[in-house]
Amino acid sequence: MSKRTLGLDEALHDYLLSVSLRETPLQRALREETDGLERAAMRTAAEQAQFLALMIRILGARRVVEVGTFTGYGTLTMALALPPEGRIVACDTSEQWTSIARRYWAEAGVADRIDLRLAPALDTLEDLLASGASDTFDFAYIDADKINMSAYFEQCMRLVRPGGVIAVDNVLWGGSVADPADLSEDTSAIRAFNDKRRDDPRIEFSLLPIGDGLTIARRR
């Protein structure tokens, strides 16, 4: 037993992956290709992606919305967890990065489960709401720009059904949120988001120290 979460150094993190990570060869190939890119830090952590997939299976989710896709590693992992009729609406603005994602989705045979929409995510989410998609999604994953984190969350709160779950990445921001001297726009936006969730009566939630910090919020 321990009264606080265990810290992970490189050796312990490697051990964690060695005894827990279940990846297909394509997932591993996409992860490794992404890790060779200049913006590799944007990739969802492997253990976190696997946790999201487990959440999707526990929920029996069929409809998922993802805000921020990058090279599609997390998207691929979630799509593989969906039933054949399941669908992910994936929001991103980069043709460059998502072109890598499309290759792997097609090779994995899940491209038909992923509706990639290249446009500002706020616009895509608003279009979904305008089309009558309120209360129809089972799961949402937010991993995009931090300035709009709270806005994405509010739109996803309208899209997920009661009992649905929203996962939000980067809520610990490499530890910067605990540094009072860090007044950058991104860090301040994340702090504001975290403060609101603590007392948000609309949700049940937990902030987990997995990856760069992951908030799991269940809509009441």
Secondary structure, DSSP 4 states (H G I P E B T S, - for coil): --SSPPP--HHHHHHHHHHH----HHHHHHHHHHHTSTTGGGSPPHHHHHHHHHHHHHHT--EEEEE--TTSHHHHHHHHHS-TT-EEEEEE--HHHHHHHHHHHHHHT-GGGEEEEES-HHHHHHHHHHTT-TT-EEEEEE-S-STTHHHHHHHHHHHEEEEEEEEEE-SSGGGGGG-TT---HHHHHHHHHHHHHHT-TTEEEEEE-STT-EEEEEE-
